[in-house]
Amino acid sequence: MNVFFHQLADSAESLTMQQIITFCQVYEHGGYAAASESLGLAGPTIWEQVRSLEKIYKTKLFDRAGRNIRPSAAGKVLYEMLRPIMASVESTFQRLAEETNEAAQRIKLVTGVRMMLEELGAPLRAFSKIYPDSNLRLMSADNATAQEFVLEGKADLALLIEPSQSMIQSELNYERLYPLEYLVAFPRRHPLIRQTKVTIADLINEPLILGNPNTIVRQMFDQARFRLGINEPLRLVAETDNSAITIGCVQAGMGVGIIASRPNGNLTKRAATRSLSAEIGLVHVVAAHRKGRIPTQALTKLLSLLREAI
């Protein structure tokens, strides 16, 4: 047993943060040349650091594929384990700067347009009062892009509609914040407004404005149609990537829209809505951040305010 621990100590002692960073960069960029450019190190140096890591772990981390390289099975496993450690180390700099008041709080937040216009005003205003010297960088993106922003370090936090299982990223943590309803939004004076309850079957012959096939709204709407046995083709007049754009199309009189929102929200004031939650269910807004990340006090406070948004 003592021999094992001595060997482990020797291996850990020879492992450097630069080797870990280099390995992760080669993995993420898919090659030595791109990693060399990203890190500002010579190609042979990059190659030697990866070779040193392979010696420490006694396994091949990358395989040749023609002129390119690809991670081995062991390389994939090692990357999955090291990435949260990298995120944790990176966040220590922000955390300590916050403790010593050496830097104003800078938080990069990415979300959808609808959320920015609907729910985020109050919590962001409250956050700015608590941290008057903070700097918020606000970006908009669809679900897939927002998650990529967090993975690539372009954003600290993503607020998005809870992704389907196929869109879940293993390197991110997801926390449910608050629920939204699936709604059908009608232009003013539409005849179906007279009904207190509207079903998906009522909408089949309507000119529809729906999210594109990659959006959660579209996926859940199509799943509900399949479950209910509604196979008639849809009259799609527009496909969008955000419920805010869908509402804009409805208000322009283009047709009937399906959105994930709040029935009493600002965006729906100029359009009559009916809930489709009985047939589709509810959906949640989630916060996504990198696994291993140590949140700063400011980021923790922002998350707390977002939980209280509804």
N, C-alpha and C positions, 0 to 999 in steps of 0.2 A: 504493500500500500504506500509506504514511504517513497519507494522508487517511482511510483506513478505520480505522486504529488511533486516530486523533484523534476520529473520530465515535464509536467504541466507548467510548473513555475518557469522552467527554462524556455519553453515555447512562448509563454505569455510575455516574458521579458524581452524576447527578440521581436515580438510583434510591435509595430509602430503605427501611429495614427496616420502617417503619410502613406504607408502601405495600404491601409484600409480605404483611405480616400481615393488613392489611385485605382484600386480594384473596383470600387463602386463607380468611378468615372468611366473606366474601360467598359464595365458592364452596361452602364446606362447609355453610353455613346456607341456601343457596338464595335469598338475597335481602338487600337493603340493611337493611331494618327489623330483621331478626333479628341481623344482624351488628352493627348499631348498638347494640342492647341488650347483646350479648355483649361488645363492646369498650368500652361506655360513652362512645361518641362520637356526635355529632349526625349525623342522616341526611345532610344536605348535605356534611358533612366526609367521610363514607364515600364518597359518590358522587364527590366531587372527587378523592379519592385514587385511585379506580379509573380515572377519566378521565385523570389524570396518567400512570398506568401504561400506559394505552392509547396515549397520545401518545409515551411513551418507546419502546414496542415497535411503534408504528405499525400497530396492528391492533385490531379489536374483540375484547374478551374476554368480553362477555356480550351476548346477544340478548334482545329483548323477546318474551315469549310471553303475550299478553294483558296482565294486570296483573302478571304474574310475569316473572322473568328466568331464563335458562338459559345455561350456559357455551357459548361458541362452540367450534368445533373448535380454534382457537388457544388459547382459554382452558383447555381440557382439557389440551392439551400443556404449556402453561406451568405449570399446577398440578402436573402429574406431575413436572416438573423442579424446582419450587420447594419441594415438600413435604419432600424429603430435606434440603434446605438448612435449612429451618425446624427440622427435628428435630436437625440438627447444632448449630445455634445454641442451641437450648433446652438441649441437653445440656452445653454449655460451662459453664453456671452450676453444675450439679451437679459437674462434673469439677474446676473450680477450687475450689469449696467443700471438696471432698474433699482437695485438695492442701494447702489452708491450714488444714485441721481446724476449719473454722468451723461445720460442721453434722454431726450424726450421720447415718450412712448410712441412708436410707429407701428401701426397694425395694418396689414394688407388684407382686405376682405373682398372676396369675390362672391357674387350672387346673381340671381336673375333680376330682370327689370321689374317684374311684377312685385317681387318682395321688396325691392328698393322703394317703390312707389307706395306700397300698401302698409307693411308692418314695421319697417326699419326706422322710420322717422323719429318716433318717440324714444326707443332705446339708444339710438345714436346721439340724439340731443342730450339725453341724461348722461351718457358716457362722456361727452365733451364738457359737461359741467363739472364732473368729478375729476377729469383729467384735462384741464384747460390748455395745457401745453402739448397735448398729444397730437399726433399727425395720423389721420386716417386716410389710407389710400383705398378708394372704392372702385371696384371693377365689375363689369357685367359679363356673364358667359352662360352657356347652356350647361346642363348637368355634367356631361362628359368632360368638357373643357375646364370647368371649375375644378373638378377633381384633379385633372392634370396640372393645373396651376399650383395646387397644394403640393403635389408630388414633386414638382420641379422647383419648389421654393419660391415661386412667384407670388404666392399668397400664403398667409398664415392660417387663414380660416375660410372655408367655403360654406355658404348657406344654400341649400338646394332641396328640391323635392326628393324625398327618400327614394334612392335608386332601386331598381329591380335587382334580383340576385345576380343576374348576368353582368350587371354594371358595377357591382361592389368591387372596390379595390382592396386587396389584402393588406396594403401598407397604410391604410387609413382607419382611423377610429370614427365611428358615427354615433351621434347622440341626438335622440329625438327631442325637439324643442316644443312644437305645438302642432295641432291638427288643422287641416284645411278640408273643405268639402269640394266634391266634384259638382259643378253647377252647369246648367245650360243657360246661356245668356241670349235674350231676345232683343231685337230692335224695338223701339217704341211702337205701340199700336199693333204688334204682331197678334194674330188671333189666338195663339196658344196661351197668351198671357191670362186669358179668362179662366184657364184651368188652374186649380190650386195644386194639382199634382200632374207632373209630366213624366212620361217614361221614354226610354230609348226608342221603343217601337213608334212613338208619336213623331220621332224626328227623322225617320228613314227617308221620307220624301222631301225633306227640307234642304235648302242649300246650306251646307255645313262648312264651318271654319274650324279646323282641327289642328292639333299639334302634328308635326311630322312624325313618321314612324319611329324615330329614335327618342321621342319624348315619352315621359311617364303617362301623361294624360292620354295620349293616343294608344299606348299599349294597354292601359287599363280599360279604356273605352272598347277597344277591339276584343279584349278578353271577356268583358261583360256581354257584348253582342254574341260571341260564340257560346257562352254559357247559357244565354237565354234562347239560343236557337234562331237568332235573327241573321239571316244570310243574304238579304237583299243588298245589292251594291249601293254604296253611299253616293250622294250628290256633293262631292267635294268641290268647293269654289276656291278654297285657299288652305294651305298648310303653313303653320307657323312654328317657331321654336320657343315661344314664350306666351303665357296667358295674357300678358299685357298687350301684345300685338294682336292676339285674338279678339280682345275686347275692343281695340281700336277699329278692327274690321267690322265688328258688330255695330259699333256706333256709327260707322260710315254707311250702314245699311246694306252690307254685302251679303249677310245671311245670319244664321244662327250659330253661336259659338259654344264649344265645350271647354271649360276652364277648371283649374284647381285654384280656389280662392276663398274669400269670405263673403257670405251673402250681404253683409252690411259694410263692405269695404268701399274705399273711395272710388276705385275703378269701376265698380258696378252700379254707381249711383245713377248713371245715365242709361242704364240698361236693366230691364226686368230680368230677374233670375229665378230659377226653380232648382231645387236640389235633386241630384241624381244619386245621392248617397245610398238610398235603399237598394239600388241595383249595382252600383260600382263600389260603394264603401267610402272610407275616408283615406286621406293620405297625410303624411306628416312632413313638416319642414325639419331637416336635420342639419346639424353642424358637423362638418368633416375636417379633421386635422390629422397630421401625420402621427403615426404610432411612435412612441418614444419621446415625443415632444414634451418638454417641461413647460407648461403655460406660465407666462408672466402673470403678475397680479392684475395687470391691466386687462390682459386677454381673459383671465378668469372672471373679472368683473363684467366685461362685455358679454360673455356667455350667460352670466347670471341675469343681466338686463334683457337679453334676448329670450330667455325662458319665460320672463314675465310679460312678453310683448303682447300676448293675447289674454 
